[in-house]
């Protein structure tokens, strides 16, 4: 993470890490056979840390308060990102050149948890959303990736395609301002990005027909 902070994703290499740790380049291969193995482990640790924080914040709010749970998840993700900016960039921003992620692993598992968490937030809010929704277009299951659809059907069989589209919109609003802040675009414009983020999340929750 230090190498990434100093030189971006290009700076991640087993030789550089060994040098930082005072090891020989050969010694680190006893722990990781390839650079991709190390990055896969790192992504898994980082992503799991983020989802752990979001889930803990959400679960501290009663299920009877879906708006409050959305706000808790969002604020936890922002706080985690500010405490771990390189981690946020690693999983949501800058790709590591030449890295090929495996088909499964801790990063994929954490990604699935994050996906399920967001869908679950929208699924809990869906009765309120549907009661006031004026849909711009009629979504169909064919509009989405088949593997994604299979995941939704397994865990949220009652959520319609429009609910999945809503989940993507909620994700965009949650993470959009976080990304602008992590990449330094907000700090030059406003002294308190937290206030803007909180207002955006309150507006998001209100647009779903909920309170927070």
GINORPE-V848484 format. One record per backbone hydrogen bond with DSSP energy under -0.5 kcal/mol. CO is the residue of the C=O (numbers start at 1). NH is the residue of the N-H. If there is no record, write none. Layout:
CO | NH
CO | NH
This chain:
1 | 5
2 | 6
3 | 7
4 | 8
8 | 11
9 | 12
11 | 13
13 | 17
14 | 18
15 | 19
16 | 20
17 | 21
18 | 22
18 | 23
19 | 22
24 | 28
25 | 29
26 | 29
27 | 30
28 | 31
28 | 32
34 | 38
35 | 39
36 | 40
37 | 41
38 | 42
39 | 43
40 | 44
41 | 45
42 | 46
43 | 47
44 | 48
45 | 49
46 | 50
47 | 51
48 | 52
49 | 53
50 | 54
51 | 55
52 | 56
53 | 57
54 | 58
55 | 59
56 | 60
57 | 60
58 | 61
62 | 65
65 | 69
66 | 70
67 | 71
68 | 72
69 | 73
70 | 74
71 | 75
72 | 76
73 | 77
74 | 78
75 | 79
76 | 80
77 | 81
78 | 82
79 | 83
80 | 84
82 | 85
84 | 88
85 | 89
86 | 90
87 | 91
88 | 92
89 | 93
89 | 94
93 | 95
95 | 97
96 | 99
99 | 101
105 | 109
106 | 110
107 | 111
108 | 112
109 | 113
110 | 114
111 | 115
112 | 116
113 | 117
114 | 118
115 | 119
116 | 120
117 | 121
118 | 122
119 | 123
120 | 124
121 | 125
122 | 126
125 | 128
125 | 129
126 | 130
127 | 131
128 | 132
129 | 132
129 | 133
133 | 135
137 | 139
140 | 143
141 | 144
145 | 149
146 | 150
147 | 151
148 | 152
149 | 153
150 | 154
151 | 155
152 | 156
156 | 159
160 | 163
160 | 164
161 | 164
161 | 165
162 | 166
163 | 167
164 | 168
165 | 169
166 | 170
167 | 171
168 | 172
169 | 173
170 | 174
171 | 175
172 | 176
173 | 177
174 | 178
175 | 179
176 | 180
177 | 181
178 | 182
179 | 183
180 | 185
180 | 186
181 | 184
186 | 189
186 | 190
192 | 195
192 | 196
193 | 197
194 | 198
195 | 199
196 | 200
197 | 201
198 | 202
199 | 203
200 | 204
201 | 205
202 | 206
203 | 207
204 | 208
205 | 208
205 | 210
206 | 209
